[in-house]
Amino acid sequence: MSVKTEVDESALTAAGNTVYVYEAPVRAWHWINVLSIVTLAITGWFIASPLPSVAGEASDNFLMGYIRFAHFAAGYVFAIGLLVRLYWAFAGNHHARQLFMLPVTDKEWWSGLLQELRWYMFIEKYPKKYVGHNPLGHLFMFFAITLGGTFMIVTGFALYGEGAQAGSWSNMLFTSWVIPLFGQSQSVHSWHHLFAWGIVCFVILHVYTAVREDIMSRQTMISAIIDGKRTFRK
């Protein structure tokens, strides 16, 4: 399915124009997502590579327990946030739907994707301006957040269900089929860990490109996800 903007983008992206793009629920989800991903990444690191020792009497320490609790809590926030974001894809404007679908039948989208690749490789002299996500950013957001995030939620709750044990909702909904699908628990751990690093790499690239585009493409990127407005500079 091709997602078309409701008005002519070339007119909206003219120098000096300001367009309201990201609605308040999208912006709130974005920053809550930032906090949950940072928390998940840091606590996930310590879960995968636990501290060698903790000073004091063992019965007085619950450090790894607190780290695991923070990881699980952030996982719940991430999962609920993605569900709410899916709802807003239907309730919000057409830019809110970009995260959940790729217009793979749209020739202009593919042309824009190749143009963006050339721009990021410093082959194109001038960037093409978009009201919402550019095609390359759209592609990465879909694979990293929509697909990658869904994979992390499913495998994460499958592992969580092991500790919650048989009879818990997470065990019945996820553990009961995810772990057999992968063959064993350790395989789920490994794939969960691998995809986590993929999301961390995406976040690094996402921050870099946002700052780069804010400067080089002469359109607001960082402030747009704060106040929702994108301004196209001269």
C-alpha positions as CSV (number, residue, x, y, z in Angstrom):
1,M,0.0,0.0,0.0
2,S,1.3,3.4,-0.9
3,V,1.0,6.2,1.7
4,K,0.5,9.5,0.0
5,T,0.5,12.9,1.8
6,E,-2.8,14.7,1.7
7,V,-1.3,17.8,0.1
8,D,1.5,18.6,-2.3
9,E,4.8,18.1,-0.3
10,S,6.8,20.3,-2.7
11,A,4.6,23.3,-1.6
12,L,4.9,22.5,2.1
13,T,8.7,22.1,2.0
14,A,9.3,25.5,0.4
15,A,11.9,27.6,2.3
16,G,10.5,29.5,5.2
17,N,7.5,27.2,5.7
18,T,6.6,25.6,9.1
19,V,4.5,22.4,9.1
20,Y,2.9,20.7,12.1
21,V,4.0,17.1,11.7
22,Y,4.3,15.1,14.9
23,E,1.2,15.1,17.2
24,A,1.6,15.2,21.0
25,P,1.0,11.4,21.5
26,V,3.8,10.6,18.9
27,R,6.2,13.0,20.6
28,A,5.4,11.6,24.1
29,W,5.9,8.0,22.8
30,H,9.2,8.9,21.3
31,W,10.7,10.3,24.5
32,I,9.2,7.6,26.7
33,N,10.7,5.1,24.2
34,V,14.1,6.8,24.5
35,L,14.1,6.4,28.3
36,S,12.9,2.8,28.1
37,I,15.5,1.8,25.4
38,V,18.3,3.4,27.4
39,T,17.2,1.6,30.5
40,L,16.8,-1.7,28.7
41,A,20.3,-1.4,27.1
42,I,22.1,-0.5,30.3
43,T,20.3,-3.1,32.5
44,G,20.5,-5.7,29.7
45,W,24.3,-5.2,29.6
46,F,24.6,-6.1,33.3
47,I,22.2,-9.0,33.0
48,A,24.3,-10.4,30.2
49,S,27.6,-9.6,32.0
50,P,26.8,-9.6,35.7
51,L,29.0,-7.8,38.2
52,P,31.7,-10.2,39.4
53,S,31.1,-9.5,43.1
54,V,29.3,-7.1,45.4
55,A,30.7,-6.0,48.7
56,G,29.0,-6.9,52.0
57,E,26.9,-9.8,53.2
58,A,25.1,-11.7,50.4
59,S,21.8,-11.6,52.2
60,D,22.0,-7.8,52.5
61,N,22.4,-7.3,48.7
62,F,19.8,-7.3,46.0
63,L,21.7,-5.3,43.3
64,M,21.2,-7.7,40.5
65,G,17.6,-8.1,41.6
66,Y,17.0,-4.3,41.2
67,I,18.8,-4.3,37.8
68,R,16.5,-7.1,36.6
69,F,13.4,-5.3,38.0
70,A,14.4,-2.1,36.1
71,H,14.9,-4.2,33.0
72,F,11.5,-5.9,33.3
73,A,9.7,-2.6,34.2
74,A,11.3,-0.8,31.1
75,G,10.3,-3.8,29.0
76,Y,6.6,-3.4,30.1
77,V,6.8,0.3,29.3
78,F,8.3,-0.4,25.8
79,A,5.7,-3.0,25.0
80,I,2.7,-1.0,26.2
81,G,4.1,2.1,24.4
82,L,4.3,0.2,21.1
83,L,0.7,-1.0,21.5
84,V,-0.5,2.6,22.2
85,R,1.6,3.8,19.3
86,L,-0.1,1.2,17.0
87,Y,-3.5,2.6,18.2
88,W,-2.4,6.1,17.3
89,A,-1.4,5.0,13.8
90,F,-5.1,4.7,13.2
91,A,-6.2,7.7,15.4
92,G,-3.5,10.1,14.4
93,N,-2.5,11.9,11.1
94,H,-1.0,10.2,8.1
95,H,2.6,10.8,9.5
96,A,1.7,8.6,12.5
97,R,1.1,5.6,10.2
98,Q,4.6,5.7,8.7
99,L,6.1,3.6,11.5
100,F,3.9,0.6,10.7
101,M,3.9,0.3,6.9
102,L,6.3,0.6,4.0
103,P,5.0,1.9,0.6
104,V,6.8,-0.8,-1.3
105,T,4.6,-0.4,-4.4
106,D,5.4,3.3,-4.7
107,K,8.1,4.0,-7.3
108,E,8.6,7.5,-6.0
109,W,9.4,6.0,-2.5
110,W,12.1,3.7,-4.0
111,S,13.5,6.6,-6.0
112,G,13.7,8.7,-2.8
113,L,15.3,5.8,-1.0
114,L,18.1,5.6,-3.5
115,Q,18.5,9.4,-3.5
116,E,18.8,9.4,0.3
117,L,21.5,6.7,0.1
118,R,23.4,8.9,-2.4
119,W,22.9,11.9,-0.1
120,Y,24.3,10.1,3.0
121,M,27.3,8.9,1.0
122,F,28.0,12.5,-0.1
123,I,27.3,11.8,-3.7
124,E,24.2,14.0,-4.0
125,K,24.9,17.7,-3.7
126,Y,21.5,18.7,-2.4
127,P,19.0,16.8,-0.2
128,K,15.4,16.3,-1.0
129,K,13.1,17.6,1.8
130,Y,10.2,15.7,3.3
131,V,7.5,16.7,5.7
132,G,7.6,13.3,7.6
133,H,10.4,10.7,7.6
134,N,12.5,10.5,4.5
135,P,12.4,7.0,2.8
136,L,15.7,5.8,4.3
137,G,14.7,6.9,7.8
138,H,11.3,5.4,7.2
139,L,12.9,2.0,6.3
140,F,15.2,1.9,9.3
141,M,12.5,3.0,11.7
142,F,10.2,0.2,10.4
143,F,12.9,-2.5,10.7
144,A,14.5,-1.4,13.9
145,I,11.4,-0.3,16.0
146,T,8.4,-2.0,14.5
147,L,9.9,-5.4,13.5
148,G,13.0,-5.3,15.8
149,G,10.9,-4.0,18.8
150,T,8.2,-6.6,18.3
151,F,10.9,-9.4,18.2
152,M,12.4,-8.0,21.4
153,I,9.0,-7.9,23.1
154,V,8.1,-11.5,22.1
155,T,11.5,-13.0,23.1
156,G,11.8,-10.8,26.2
157,F,8.4,-11.9,27.6
158,A,9.3,-15.5,26.6
159,L,12.4,-15.3,28.8
160,Y,10.5,-13.4,31.5
161,G,7.8,-16.2,31.5
162,E,10.5,-18.8,32.4
163,G,11.0,-17.1,35.8
164,A,7.3,-16.5,36.2
165,Q,6.8,-20.2,35.7
166,A,4.0,-22.3,34.3
167,G,0.5,-20.8,34.7
168,S,1.7,-17.1,34.4
169,W,0.3,-15.1,31.5
170,S,3.8,-14.6,30.0
171,N,4.5,-18.3,30.2
172,M,1.3,-19.2,28.5
173,L,1.3,-16.5,25.8
174,F,5.1,-16.5,25.0
175,T,7.3,-19.1,26.7
176,S,5.1,-22.0,25.7
177,W,5.8,-21.6,22.0
178,V,8.8,-19.2,21.6
179,I,11.4,-21.3,23.3
180,P,10.3,-24.6,21.5
181,L,10.4,-22.6,18.3
182,F,14.1,-21.6,18.9
183,G,15.0,-25.0,20.3
184,Q,16.2,-24.0,23.7
185,S,16.2,-21.1,26.2
186,Q,19.9,-20.2,25.5
187,S,19.1,-19.7,21.8
188,V,16.4,-17.2,22.7
189,H,18.8,-15.4,25.0
190,S,21.4,-15.2,22.2
191,W,18.9,-13.9,19.6
192,H,17.5,-11.4,22.1
193,H,21.0,-10.2,22.8
194,L,21.9,-9.9,19.1
195,F,18.8,-7.9,18.3
196,A,19.4,-5.6,21.3
197,W,22.8,-4.7,19.8
198,G,21.1,-4.0,16.5
199,I,18.7,-1.6,18.2
200,V,21.7,0.1,20.0
201,C,23.4,0.6,16.6
202,F,20.2,2.0,15.1
203,V,19.9,4.5,18.0
204,I,23.5,5.7,17.4
205,L,22.8,6.1,13.6
206,H,19.4,7.8,14.4
207,V,21.0,10.4,16.6
208,Y,23.8,11.0,14.1
209,T,21.5,11.4,11.1
210,A,19.1,13.7,13.1
211,V,21.9,16.1,14.0
212,R,23.4,15.9,10.5
213,E,20.2,16.6,8.7
214,D,19.3,19.4,11.1
215,I,22.5,21.1,10.0
216,M,23.0,20.0,6.4
217,S,19.5,19.6,5.0
218,R,18.3,23.0,6.3
219,Q,15.2,21.6,8.0
220,T,14.5,21.2,11.7
221,M,14.8,17.6,12.9
222,I,15.5,17.7,16.7
223,S,13.1,20.5,17.6
224,A,10.4,18.8,15.4
225,I,10.2,15.9,17.9
226,I,9.9,18.4,20.7
227,D,7.3,20.8,19.5
228,G,6.0,18.8,16.5
229,K,6.8,21.5,14.0
230,R,9.2,21.2,11.1
231,T,10.6,24.4,9.6
232,F,12.3,24.5,6.2
233,R,15.1,27.0,6.3
234,K,16.4,29.0,3.4
